[in-house]
Amino acid sequence: MPPKPSRDPDARSLLEELVGFDTVSSNSNLALIEFISAYLFRFGIQSTLIRDETGTKADLLATIGPSDTGGLMLAGHTDVVPVENQDWATDPFRVDERKGRLYGRGTCDMKGFIAVVLAAVPELANTRLRRPIHLAFTYDEETGCFGGRALARHLERLKIRPLRCVVGEPTGMAVVDGHKGKLSVDCHVRGAEGHSAFIDKGVNAVEIAAEIVAHLRAMQKNLRREGPFDSRFDPPFTTIHTGQMQGGIARNIIPKDCRFEFEIRNLPHQDPGEILAELRSYISDTLLPEMQAVAPKSGVEIDIQSDIPALAPDEENEILTVALQLTGTNAPGRISFATEAGLYQGVGIPTIVCGPGHIAQAHKPDEFVALDQIALCRTFLHDIIAANDRA
């Protein structure tokens, strides 16, 4: 069994290092990944880097302990959301402590968890573990879980893969066994341009887009009214949300193009593809005939940008049972935001979500994680690592 965690400031100092790397998703994360790799190497731990096709980003996978058996994977993403146009009280890429809170971009989502994991490495490296601990840190979670998908493909090819996984997204250290999926979609309406005095001779792309958005809203109202429902989610039904729209160039020109983005956040076991298929049918049966009667080359293009699978609750999930026992919790929670957990579950690794901080503090100016959350995470990781070694 690993020794009890110390109260030294390792997690705090490591968090300062991690936050200092500007790993907004549009940037490379290689400097941070190389920092972690070098840190692990100091303790005799080799890292595998899984680079993206550009070579500017990478996942890191490292194993502490034996390599001939499965074990526990501790997983998190290294990228953070942008800080532009946010009113921060201090430099977002420097940790600032105030009243028991550590402020900085990524302190909550989710470099705080990574810092606690890395702080445990010296003790783990000096312990004769019976079961391995796998460290998995990814890129581009915030923009579509692209690094998590690459890591999942890599894990699927391994002869011996992790037997269980904790994804350390901010849950207030509550144990979560289910989250919604997220399908992100771009829609491009191609109309026919013309003078606005002769609207019957053109196809107004903005108006067609508005009809599609109105149909999405009607579908959302039906989901709210008819379900399916799961009361442990907030809200307890699948949601459809339109986030951005751009179209037209002048008031007196029939707009030729309009683009908008929407997302579907689906309950586990509800297929977002069925919702998208219903939308496609509405477009092809109702809108396209009217559009193409005026302009045969007009149309609607739907492009899936990312598809993050839900984490489906599994009552036979062994790591869930252990985590609930360790935290003294009777029942797991559910969350409505998506994580990489569903990807790892999808390649056969039983997975839960549990990490320091609260999602309400993420993606905002003056993001923070409380020091007591860091302490709870440290204890939880010690205990679940010990349980993994007894498994």
C-alpha positions, -999 to +999 in steps of 0.1 A: +000+000+000+013+035-008+024+056+022-001+082+035+000+115+014+021+143+028+009+178+035+038+194+017+031+221-010+040+199-039+005+200-055+004+238-051+038+244-066+031+220-095-002+237-101+017+270-104+039+254-130+010+240-150-010+271-150+020+290-163+017+272-196-007+289-219-025+258-232-056+274-246-069+249-271-058+270-301-022+268-289+003+239-287+004+219-255+039+204-262+058+226-237+035+214-209+036+178-220+074+179-222+075+195-187+055+166-173+075+140-193+108+155-178+092+155-143+083+118-146+117+109-160+133+123-128+116+094-110+125+068-136+092+068-154+091+067-192+063+085-211+047+077-245+037+108-265+008+104-290+011+134-313-017+148-334-013+150-372+002+185-370+029+174-346+021+205-324+000+187-298+003+155-279-012+131-254+010+117-227+006+081-214+029+068-186+028+038-164+041+035-128+046-001-116+043-034-134+035-035-171+022-071-173-012-064-158-040-039-159-044-012-134-059+022-126-058+051-151-058+087-138-069+109-167-072+146-175-069+171-202-042+198-205-059+224-226-079+253-212-105+277-226-096+312-238-093+343-215-099+370-242-126+395-234-128+382-198-123+406-169-097+389-147-086+405-114-051+390-118-029+375-145-049+343-155-017+324-162-003+329-127-017+313-096-030+338-071-041+326-036-069+345-019-089+333+011-082+296+006-087+297-031-062+293-060-071+315-089-059+310-125-070+297-158-073+259-155-070+257-117-104+241-117-107+227-152-086+208-148-049+214-140-057+211-102-064+174-106-033+169-127-012+187-101-024+164-073-017+133-095+018+145-102+024+153-066+018+117-058+044+105-082+075+105-059+058+083-034+044+060-060+078+056-078+093+045-045+065+019-038+065-017-050+031-015-066+013-048-073-010-031-098+001-003-121-010+033-121-014+048-156-012+086-161-031+099-192-031+136-201-047+148-233-050+177-257-081+195-272-107+183-248-124+217-248-129+217-285-142+182-290-122+156-270-099+151-300-069+141-278-091+117-258-103+101-289-067+096-301-058+082-267-088+058-267-076+044-301-041+039-287-055+021-256-077-001-277-046-014-295-028-024-264-026-060-254-029-050-217-050-019-211-061-002-179-088-021-160-104+010-145-102+048-148-109+081-130-113+112-151-106+141-128-130+167-142-144+191-115-173+175-096-166+189-062-151+154-054-185+138-059-184+104-076-201+106-110-211+075-130-229+092-159-228+122-181-246+134-212-230+131-247-225+161-269-229+163-307-216+196-321-230+205-355-223+233-381-251+241-406-246+261-438-276+273-458-268+282-494-295+305-509-297+327-540-286+363-539-307+392-553-322+426-548-344+427-517-372+444-538-377+411-556-377+385-528-395+359-549-365+357-573-341+347-546-337+323-517-331+340-484-305+319-466-311+338-433-348+330-433-343+294-441-317+291-413-343+308-390-368+281-400-343+254-392-335+269-358-372+273-351-376+236-359-348+227-335-365+248-308-397+229-314-378+196-311-363+209-278-398+218-265-410+183-273-380+167-254-387+189-224-424+179-225-422+142-235-387+131-224-372+106-220-362+117-186-335+110-160-341+129-128-304+127-117-294+150-146-300+188-146-319+194-167-333+158-167-338+156-205-318+158-237-312+194-248-307+212-281-290+246-282-282+270-310-251+291-301-240+312-331-253+325-364-238+346-392-255+356-425-262+384-449-241+414-460-266+442-463-302+450-455-312+454-492-296+422-505-312+388-503-286+368-483-269+341-502-253+324-472-261+318-435-242+296-411-251+286-376-239+262-349-259+240-326-254+212-302-273+182-289-265+171-253-281+137-251-289+115-221-270+082-221-289+056-241-305+083-263-290+084-298-284+120-309-281+106-344-319+100-344-325+137-335-302+147-364-319+123-387-353+139-378-339+174-386-325+162-420-359+148-429-376+181-421-350+199-443-352+175-472-390+171-471-402+206-463-375+232-470-354+219-500-383+216-525-393+252-519-357+264-521-347+245-552-379+254-571-364+290-572-327+282-572-318+245-580-283+250-567-294+261-533-292+237-504-284+230-467-252+214-456-249+198-421-214+190-408-207+172-375-178+189-358-174+166-329-193+137-313-185+131-276-202+099-263-221+099-231-209+081-201-235+054-195-242+044-158-232+008-151-243-007-117-217-034-121-188-009-125-163-021-099-144+012-096-178+029-089-185+006-060-150+012-046-152+050-050-186+052-033-172+032-003-141+054-001-162+086-001-190+073+021-215+081-006-247+061-011-254+069-047-234+084-076-241+117-092-248+126-129-235+156-148-248+174-179-214+184-193-194+160-215-160+146-206-136+121-221-150+094-198-174+080-224-145+075-248-126+053-224-158+034-214-162+029-252-130+009-254-140-013-225-125+006-195-149+010-166-148+047-158-160+073-133-156+111-131-143+126-098-122+157-094-115+188-074-134+221-079-169+228-092-179+233-128-196+265-118-162+280-114-149+268-148-147+288-180-152+321-161-129+350-153-112+345-119-116+307-122-105+290-090-102+258-070-104+258-033-075+244-012-098+221+007-108+205-026-072+199-034-068+182+000-099+161-005-085+150-039-052+141-024-068+118+001-092+103-024-063+095-048-043+079-020-072+057-010-082+046-045-046+039-055-044+017-024-076+000-033-063-006-068-032-023-054-054-047-034-076-056-064 
